[in-house]
């Protein structure tokens, strides 16, 4: 309530206050025999400025997260030979941002640890929160071995408890051994044989692992390559200075992707117009943008997906493709690259990476730290196998129209039936699958022998981990060994893909007379199309009955005749219908129902990438649930007149057809004496009336769009352009 002054010294009440302050000071200065806590998890970037600055100044080795700061603070509160018991996230055990903290902790001893991993608490699901519980002694005892319980495999709280109580997966380790491993991770489960490998040279001693650019704004600067005018994509550049060629705005770009080894995952382009003029300005003005290692951005290298819950998977990136922070790169001469590609895609590397960095984040430092043993004896064979694996993976990747090196659909062969083509293609895919699996197992065998890990690892590769496609007749035919793989396809998938290619031919994106893209922006060249002529006005209607001679089913029939011959049309229609499995009493009806109900969904699924959403290039104009009017247009052929033409030439035409059919049904109702015929006509008339009503309402909705003559810019990408018409 007031100040203590020199004049008041000796006064009884002041003395009492001073004694109380002394007691508090003693308590605050005291160290404890036992310190226990479950600290808060909070990255310092999410804290207030005052706390953030305090933490950075006083706890530089643990500043990345408040839980790690508590780890240091609790140690300072603990008396010599006392005990510090905590449960924290396990990130401090492995991440490079806590390396200095780990080195400090080598001065005290871990008594025991229960490494819990993910799903240790019933209240917290998912893989993000991964925890460890431990007790440390505030002293260093030479030669002491702590007890570590590895409980990360059970996926439930009870499962981890049962494993702990049973004494399974226990390790007795002296933590001094951790110091031999780059980054000093708490890799308590490492065997002596594996530990010895860290006396060898590392990947970092023979190659450079680097991070690539972050754009500051992927929505603005990145596109799927299929979205843009492909004449504005600059392929094949090797020198960053050459990208000042004003002809091109977009350049190939690696952005990580799904688990895939050897080659592939090349889906994006980046806006690097005029040597990245716009993106450089954005990077200068934003904390999130880093244009690092631009001098080697277009060089040939190995890339991998930085953030992944699967094993690390490396791919050969050809010259002319940017690499990114999400897909870091390894740079060396070509011979070394292929040798390292083989090494880094083996079981051996998976085990080493788990030791160095068992998180979801495969940083360049972890890849650089993988030990590499000199082995001239097997080098030539290893490189040869790696080159073969890249070729197999490229063949697989390029067989889909989402690859920029796609040539033609794999079911277009020198046979007259799709059935024969499918059998050949299925055999080709399955042979490629088993060849790659055998090659990967051979590489595992070679490296297990080189590193003397026969007691640690086996060479077998699980079917679900082979990253080229395997084709089955049906989903039910997929064996257990392939369940969960992203590389399983069925007969239906292949037929859906063929239909997608056929629709591409209808719009002129592809041609039966040439390989690759025939038109994806730029000037139209009618000379590219002879065997099958694309749709003239870029509108292909989808009807629920055979009303028009140029609807999508009629166009498909014409395409099948051109591609496979007229003699086998019915056989091919039957094969397609069987594979699709839609409702209908005839093949044509089944195919028509597929276009009505499923084609656009499948198309959106095809033109999408994990984390980036759907980017359809064929857009569906759809009046509603009654299927009164449906029509497809091709984004790259869109003009401001497209919607007006669609409305006048197709929507209004369908209204007239419905009116005519309604009158015809009414005539049957009025004049027929057949009860069943009258009932059928009545039912159909009711359906037609609903469709006509839906069309009229839809006409009002798109009327203003047609009059607005909206312009689209392919550079804006699908999402922005789609919203203009949505």
Secondary structure, DSSP 4 states (H G I P E B T S, - for coil): -----GGGTT-HHHHHHHHHHHHHHHHHH--EEEEEE-----BGGGS-HHHHHHHHHH-TTTTTBHHHHHHHHHHHHEEEEEEEEEEEEGGGGT-GGGHHHHHHHTTSEEEEEEEEEE--STT--SSS-EEEEEEEESS--TT--EEEEE--S--SHHHHHHHHHHTTTEEEE-GGGGGGSTT----TT--HHHHHHTTSEEHHHHSEEE--BB-S-HHHHEEETTTS-GGGEE-S---GGGGG-TT--EEEE----SS--BS----EEEE-HHHHHHHHHHHHT-TT-B--SGGGTTS-EEEE-SB-SS---EEEEPTT-B-BTTB-EEE--HHHHHHHHHHHTSHHHHHHHHHHH-SSB--HHHHHTSEE---HHHHHHHHHHHHHHHHHHHHHHTTSTTSTT--S-TT-SSSS-HHHHHHHHHHHHHHHHHHHHHHHHHHHHHHHHHHT-TTT------GGG--S-EEESSGGG--GGGTT-TTEEEHHHHHHHHHHHHHHHHHTSS-TTSSS-S-SSSS--GGG-SSSPPPSSS-EEE-SSS--TTSHHHHHHHHHHHHH-STTHHHHHHHHHHHH--S-SSHHHHHHHHHHHTHHHHHHHHTEETTTEE--SEEEEE--TT---EEEEEGGG--TTHHHHHIIIIIHHHHHHHHHHHHHHHHHHHH---HHHHHHHHHHHHHHHHHHHHHHHHHHHHHHHHHHT----GGGHHHHHHHHH-
